[in-house]
């Protein structure tokens, strides 16, 4: 961890101008980076190859329309850090980032953090391709530690996850400065967006650093509070599976049964184990027997350090699938919406429960008749946020979005 950069930023809520050929004030640099490499490329999208496909594998449906080619500058690098889990580029150095600067810039910047414990390219297919085509600059971070052993980073329980929030703030400050230098003027709109753990980062930033952003889109963000979190609902699932009645009682939705076997094999135990180790490394029992409520006060303090409050300071649109069986909607975004309401921030918030959506869009390919991909809904929500900020057009009221129509290509909020 390092002290945040003392970078002056200007975060205005002006509507970005229509894309135009960008002027150049010189080779852009990312302030505070320990190492960075800049390259002019013919195509910044995933089709151009300046990415790591393994990092975003499975996060979008295979039939998602091909990206638009976007020429510009890409900067890859890392900030000072002592952990070494990220092996991209052979650097063996964490706190890696990517910054993409399209030649035709609309005045905006999109900031994102990686979902799960993936690396900085994880949002490239789902988010970067689309926002670059709209003219935004795009920046993403690996959050400061990666992989299933991310919990090894830090000196005390909870440090690794707390670093995620620090790294997003750090990248936002640095990216704003780099973008301003590249285009000879300040960023006119900064938006945060991300999925899963990346959605958590959006929530946290809009609660704790609203001055840096104009708004955000939270795609099934992970809920962390001292009362409800992964460590309170995954052990009951591990105990209950495959008993349907017990699973439903534990908060896993009826109708999602066809997804349980996959998640039992690949997600529930691993997710419980690595996050429990992050916050409670002293526990030695079976993961299915873990009881968060009865654990020592130090464990609860570690979770409280990174917990959400609902006190957002800028507009936020949240979307979450009703068939999510990694972060069940009734134990996650339903509760976060209530937290926002209790904090008196409803005027800044919209919540869309997406019928048939699950946690990983790649599962649409296995169950096209049962699952709805959330990528098109994310794009609709992002567009609604643009209209809210720019033309002051209120987004549709919070509601459950039915599964209907061409779900691969459209989502009517």
C-alpha positions as MATLAB code, in Angstrom:
seq = 'XXXXXXXXXXXXXXXXXXXXXXXXXXXXXXXXXXXXXXXXXXXXXXXXXXXXXXXXXXXXXXXXXXXXXXXXXXXXXXXXXXXXXXXXXXXXXXXXXXXXXXXXXXXXXXXXXXXXXXXXXXXXXXXXXXXXXXXXXXXXXXXXXXXXXXXXXXXXXXXXXXXXXXXXXXXXXXXXXXXXXXXXXXXXXXXXXXXXXXXXXXXXXXXXXXXXXXXXXXXXXXXXXXXXXXXXXXXXXXXXXXXXXXXXXXXXXXXXXXXXXXXXXXXXXXXXXXXXXXXXXXXXXXXXXXXXXXXXXXXXXXXXXXXXXXXXXXXXXXXXXXXXXXXXXXXXXXXXXXXXXXXXXXXXXXXXXXXXXXXXXXXXXXXXXXXXXXXXXXXXXXXXXXXXXXXXXXXXXXXXXXXXXXXXXXXXX';
ca = [
       0.000    0.000    0.000;
       1.196    3.515   -0.758;
       0.061    7.058    0.055;
      -2.344    8.341   -2.606;
      -0.936   10.564   -5.289;
      -1.386   14.269   -4.758;
      -2.922   14.863   -8.158;
      -5.250   17.775   -8.765;
      -8.408   16.632  -10.531;
     -11.427   18.326  -12.016;
     -14.620   16.238  -11.849;
     -17.345   18.187  -13.656;
     -20.790   16.895  -14.594;
     -20.787   18.310  -18.102;
     -22.193   16.274  -20.965;
     -19.294   14.873  -23.017;
     -18.980   16.412  -26.431;
     -19.688   14.387  -29.548;
     -16.658   12.274  -30.543;
     -14.094   14.269  -32.456;
     -10.524   13.697  -33.550;
      -8.497   14.337  -30.422;
      -5.757   16.914  -30.233;
      -2.539   15.699  -28.662;
      -0.526   17.536  -26.036;
       2.252   14.978  -26.102;
       2.888   11.439  -25.027;
       0.558   10.720  -22.082;
       2.048    9.464  -18.835;
       0.302    7.892  -15.851;
       1.439    9.835  -12.760;
       2.760    7.698   -9.942;
       3.236    4.550  -12.021;
       6.427    2.653  -11.271;
       6.504    1.263  -14.796;
       4.460    1.984  -17.930;
       4.620    1.138  -21.600;
       2.733    3.167  -24.196;
       1.896    2.008  -27.709;
      -0.138    3.359  -30.597;
      -2.399    0.577  -31.855;
      -4.765    0.257  -34.803;
      -7.475   -1.365  -32.677;
      -7.919   -0.969  -28.903;
     -10.783   -3.487  -28.803;
     -10.365   -7.139  -27.915;
     -10.237   -7.931  -31.645;
      -6.984   -5.985  -31.809;
      -5.212   -8.436  -29.519;
      -3.847   -6.001  -26.910;
      -5.462   -7.913  -24.076;
      -5.448  -11.308  -22.351;
      -8.444  -13.423  -23.501;
      -7.963  -15.816  -20.573;
      -8.718  -12.935  -18.231;
     -12.212  -12.311  -19.626;
     -13.082  -15.880  -20.649;
     -16.628  -16.915  -19.707;
     -17.818  -13.488  -18.619;
     -19.847  -12.748  -21.766;
     -22.012  -14.864  -24.080;
     -20.255  -16.257  -27.145;
     -22.787  -14.606  -29.464;
     -22.142  -11.066  -28.238;
     -21.754   -8.851  -31.336;
     -18.195   -8.314  -32.518;
     -16.508   -5.153  -31.250;
     -15.917   -2.037  -33.332;
     -12.294   -1.302  -34.208;
     -11.071    1.750  -32.276;
      -7.609    3.204  -32.972;
      -5.704    4.959  -30.226;
      -3.071    4.661  -27.524;
      -2.823    1.922  -24.902;
      -0.753    2.250  -21.742;
       0.046   -0.834  -19.684;
       1.888   -0.560  -16.410;
       1.882   -0.927  -12.652;
       1.980    1.203   -9.527;
       4.488    0.633   -6.702;
       3.561   -2.518   -4.765;
       5.306   -5.353   -2.970;
       3.093   -8.293   -3.999;
       3.821  -10.319   -7.132;
       0.781  -12.427   -8.040;
       0.022  -10.832  -11.417;
       2.260  -12.420  -14.065;
       0.959  -10.502  -17.082;
       3.755   -9.271  -19.396;
       6.196  -11.317  -17.321;
       6.296   -8.490  -14.789;
       5.340  -10.596  -11.732;
       4.070   -7.429  -10.139;
       0.652   -6.515   -8.736;
      -1.223   -3.225   -9.083;
      -1.131   -3.547  -12.854;
      -3.427   -1.328  -14.897;
      -4.464   -0.685  -18.476;
      -5.440    2.724  -19.853;
      -6.911    3.065  -23.352;
      -7.140    6.430  -25.106;
      -9.187    6.448  -28.337;
      -8.279    8.881  -31.103;
     -11.914   10.022  -31.227;
     -12.653   11.038  -27.637;
     -16.046   12.091  -26.279;
     -14.676   13.838  -23.191;
     -15.428   10.960  -20.804;
     -13.512    8.390  -18.778;
     -14.740    5.001  -17.573;
     -13.037    3.444  -14.543;
     -13.350   -0.227  -13.622;
     -11.871   -2.843  -11.319;
     -11.586   -6.530  -12.129;
     -14.352   -8.964  -11.123;
     -13.573  -11.946   -8.919;
      -9.834  -12.249   -8.432;
      -9.054  -11.718  -12.102;
      -6.577   -9.286  -13.625;
      -6.861   -5.899  -15.306;
      -8.126   -7.170  -18.673;
     -11.153   -9.002  -17.246;
     -13.603   -6.248  -18.269;
     -12.297   -5.883  -21.813;
     -15.013   -7.813  -23.651;
     -17.932   -6.877  -21.411;
     -17.176   -3.186  -20.876;
     -14.054   -1.795  -22.569;
     -15.022   -2.751  -26.147;
     -18.383   -1.032  -25.842;
     -17.370    2.184  -24.092;
     -14.362    2.685  -26.382;
     -16.701    2.510  -29.380;
     -18.735    5.289  -27.748;
     -15.633    7.464  -27.479;
     -14.730    7.045  -23.802;
     -11.231    6.570  -22.474;
     -11.123    3.393  -20.364;
      -8.983    2.414  -17.372;
      -8.986   -0.797  -15.337;
      -6.964   -2.182  -12.436;
      -6.165   -5.664  -11.122;
      -7.092   -4.253   -7.675;
      -3.610   -4.778   -6.215;
      -3.701   -8.564   -5.771;
      -4.977  -11.425   -7.916;
      -5.691  -15.131   -7.994;
      -7.110  -17.608   -5.502;
      -4.335  -16.807   -3.001;
      -5.029  -13.047   -3.058;
      -5.425  -13.184    0.731;
      -1.658  -13.632    1.130;
      -1.263   -9.923    0.419;
      -1.336   -7.482    3.342;
      -0.220   -7.575    6.953;
      -3.539   -8.148    8.713;
      -6.880   -9.773    7.859;
      -8.882   -7.665    5.427;
      -5.896   -5.741    4.060;
      -5.971   -7.397    0.641;
      -9.595   -6.491    0.014;
      -9.156   -2.994    1.447;
      -6.380   -2.494   -1.096;
      -8.906   -3.026   -3.889;
     -10.659    0.199   -2.986;
      -7.373    2.078   -2.642;
      -6.206    0.933   -6.076;
      -9.399    2.072   -7.806;
      -9.089    5.508   -6.206;
      -5.408    5.645   -7.149;
      -6.109    4.693  -10.755;
      -8.951    7.200  -11.036;
      -6.736   10.094   -9.945;
      -3.871    9.039  -12.183;
      -6.040    8.258  -15.217;
      -7.753   11.645  -15.012;
      -4.380   13.358  -15.135;
      -3.126   11.182  -18.012;
      -6.309   11.687  -20.036;
      -6.209   15.450  -19.487;
      -2.625   15.520  -20.779;
      -3.432   13.393  -23.810;
      -6.412   15.503  -24.905;
      -5.249   18.960  -23.778;
      -8.071   19.443  -21.310;
      -9.823   17.987  -18.270;
     -12.086   14.955  -18.268;
     -15.666   16.187  -18.536;
     -17.347   13.076  -17.143;
     -16.007   10.163  -15.076;
     -18.112    7.034  -14.684;
     -17.429    3.934  -12.590;
     -18.724    0.535  -13.601;
     -17.953   -3.112  -12.930;
     -19.408   -6.522  -12.251;
     -19.354   -8.736   -9.161;
     -16.386   -7.568   -7.069;
     -16.100   -4.777   -9.617;
     -19.664   -3.771   -8.785;
     -18.751   -3.665   -5.103;
     -15.940   -1.277   -6.024;
     -18.428    1.019   -7.785;
     -20.650    1.108   -4.706;
     -17.710    1.773   -2.381;
     -16.281    4.560   -4.535;
     -19.619    6.367   -4.854;
     -20.059    6.112   -1.081;
     -16.520    7.161   -0.143;
     -15.174    9.218   -3.057;
     -18.173   10.705   -4.871;
     -16.074   13.788   -5.651;
     -14.098   11.741   -8.192;
     -17.095   10.471  -10.180;
     -20.244   11.670  -11.877;
     -22.091    8.366  -11.518;
     -21.846    4.625  -11.849;
     -23.390    1.352  -12.961;
     -23.133   -1.540  -10.513;
     -23.495   -4.958  -12.156;
     -24.392   -7.479   -9.395;
     -21.907   -6.027   -6.929;
     -20.787   -8.103   -3.960;
     -22.423   -6.991   -0.710;
     -20.180   -6.621    2.312;
     -21.708   -5.701    5.668;
     -21.134   -7.063    9.142;
     -24.551   -8.731    9.012;
     -24.750  -10.137    5.470;
     -21.886  -11.144    3.196;
     -20.422  -14.135    1.378;
     -19.412  -15.690    4.691;
     -22.992  -15.709    5.990;
     -24.764  -17.299    3.016;
     -22.243  -19.646    1.379;
     -21.812  -22.015    4.371;
     -25.592  -22.648    4.525;
     -25.505  -23.496    0.803;
     -22.633  -25.917    1.326;
     -24.590  -27.600    4.129;
     -27.933  -27.637    2.300;
     -26.946  -28.795   -1.191;
     -28.624  -30.642   -2.866;
     -31.757  -30.482   -0.678;
     -34.056  -28.085   -2.533;
     -36.108  -27.092    0.496;
     -33.012  -26.291    2.525;
     -31.435  -24.411   -0.366;
     -34.507  -22.251   -0.825;
     -34.611  -21.576    2.910;
     -30.970  -20.477    2.707;
     -31.927  -17.800    0.162;
     -31.166  -19.559   -3.123;
     -34.035  -18.841   -5.529;
     -36.589  -21.374   -6.716;
     -36.081  -22.015  -10.403;
     -32.291  -21.837  -10.135;
     -31.848  -25.546   -9.369;
     -30.297  -26.289  -12.782;
     -27.358  -24.013  -11.842;
     -26.585  -25.523   -8.441;
     -24.409  -28.449   -9.488;
     -22.059  -26.219  -11.488;
     -21.714  -23.726   -8.657;
     -21.252  -26.469   -6.081;
     -18.360  -27.876   -8.131;
     -16.631  -24.645   -9.086;
     -17.735  -21.679   -6.993;
     -19.236  -22.092   -3.527;
     -16.493  -23.918   -1.642;
     -13.597  -22.072   -3.297;
     -15.226  -18.664   -2.827;
     -16.054  -19.367    0.813;
     -12.556  -20.641    1.537;
     -10.546  -17.792    0.025;
     -12.664  -14.978    1.478;
     -12.895  -16.667    4.873;
      -9.102  -16.951    4.823;
      -8.852  -13.244    3.995;
     -10.903  -12.204    7.019;
     -10.544  -15.139    9.406;
      -7.297  -17.061    8.802;
      -7.383  -18.576   12.310;
     -10.460  -20.693   11.572;
      -9.605  -24.389   11.112;
     -12.984  -26.107   10.767;
     -14.935  -27.209    7.699;
     -16.137  -24.374    5.472;
     -19.702  -25.704    5.578;
     -19.662  -25.337    9.379;
     -18.418  -21.752    9.396;
     -20.541  -19.414   11.534;
     -19.578  -15.812   10.889;
     -21.795  -14.398   13.644;
     -19.934  -16.312   16.361;
     -16.415  -15.481   15.220;
     -14.112  -13.161   17.236;
     -14.586   -9.400   17.241;
     -11.381   -8.978   15.208;
     -13.022  -10.782   12.289;
     -16.011   -8.469   12.389;
     -13.771   -5.404   12.579;
     -11.919   -6.578    9.475;
     -15.195   -6.857    7.558;
     -16.474   -3.551    8.925;
     -13.410   -1.802    7.476;
     -14.550   -2.571    3.930;
     -18.329   -2.649    4.496;
     -20.878   -0.705    2.485;
     -23.355    1.759    3.954;
     -25.739    2.726    1.142;
     -24.720    6.391    1.493;
     -23.965    6.982   -2.182;
     -23.058   10.504   -3.192;
     -23.594   10.308   -6.959;
     -26.184    8.607   -9.217;
     -25.996    4.816   -9.245;
     -27.840    2.221  -11.315;
     -27.695   -1.341   -9.967;
     -28.704   -4.453  -11.912;
     -28.793   -8.012  -10.623;
     -30.108  -11.296  -12.006;
     -32.920  -13.104  -10.217;
     -31.198  -16.484  -10.805;
     -27.826  -15.495   -9.378;
     -26.680  -18.430   -7.231;
     -23.265  -17.087   -6.292;
     -24.627  -13.827   -4.885;
     -28.342  -14.578   -4.417;
     -30.313  -11.434   -5.159;
     -32.360  -11.566   -1.931;
     -29.115  -11.620    0.071;
     -27.292   -8.998   -1.947;
     -28.736   -6.249   -4.148;
     -32.211   -6.425   -2.595;
     -30.510   -5.609    0.707;
     -28.284   -2.949   -0.804;
     -31.320   -1.213   -2.302;
     -32.833   -1.175    1.183;
     -29.603    0.284    2.575;
     -29.689    3.090    0.010;
     -33.315    3.791    0.937;
     -32.542    3.794    4.656;
     -29.676    6.213    3.999;
     -32.109    8.607    2.300;
     -30.420    8.361   -1.123;
     -33.303    7.060   -3.248;
     -33.167   10.118   -5.514;
     -29.702    8.990   -6.653;
     -30.577    5.335   -7.190;
     -32.293    2.951   -9.597;
     -32.436   -0.809   -9.146;
     -33.247   -3.311  -11.901;
     -33.874   -6.936  -10.981;
     -33.284   -8.853  -14.234;
     -35.468  -11.933  -14.607;
     -33.397  -14.965  -15.601;
     -30.041  -13.289  -15.101;
     -27.361  -15.285  -13.305;
     -23.884  -14.366  -12.118;
     -21.809  -15.391  -15.151;
     -23.017  -14.513  -18.657;
     -21.038  -17.380  -20.184;
     -23.661  -19.761  -18.752;
     -26.180  -18.358  -21.235;
     -24.466  -20.514  -23.861;
     -25.179  -23.657  -21.826;
     -28.764  -22.696  -20.891;
     -30.071  -20.311  -23.594;
     -33.713  -21.105  -22.840;
     -33.379  -20.485  -19.119;
     -30.723  -17.817  -18.566;
     -30.646  -14.202  -19.646;
     -27.244  -12.520  -20.208;
     -26.806   -9.280  -18.292;
     -24.363   -7.660  -20.735;
     -27.151   -6.043  -22.823;
     -28.840   -4.852  -19.608;
     -25.584   -3.307  -18.445;
     -25.366   -1.396  -21.717;
     -28.939   -0.193  -21.371;
     -28.245    0.935  -17.811;
     -25.069    2.731  -18.883;
     -27.000    4.555  -21.615;
     -29.714    5.482  -19.109;
     -27.042    6.903  -16.788;
     -25.641    9.008  -19.644;
     -29.093   10.453  -20.307;
     -29.646   11.068  -16.601;
     -26.407   13.014  -16.276;
     -26.452   14.725  -19.646;
     -30.026   15.470  -20.648;
     -31.452   15.168  -17.115;
     -33.806   12.439  -18.324;
     -34.819   10.328  -15.350;
     -34.083    6.608  -15.818;
     -37.017    4.178  -15.696;
     -38.291    3.465  -12.206;
     -36.723    0.589  -10.312;
     -38.436   -2.678  -11.286;
     -38.055   -6.307  -12.280;
     -37.149   -6.518  -15.978;
     -38.992   -9.471  -17.591;
     -37.158  -12.075  -19.658;
     -38.567  -11.405  -23.115;
     -37.538  -10.554  -26.663;
     -34.023  -10.864  -28.105;
     -32.226  -11.222  -24.789;
     -28.799  -11.551  -26.416;
     -28.969   -8.171  -28.104;
     -31.457   -6.019  -26.197;
     -32.668   -5.225  -22.704;
     -35.501   -2.784  -22.166;
     -35.206   -1.317  -18.690;
];
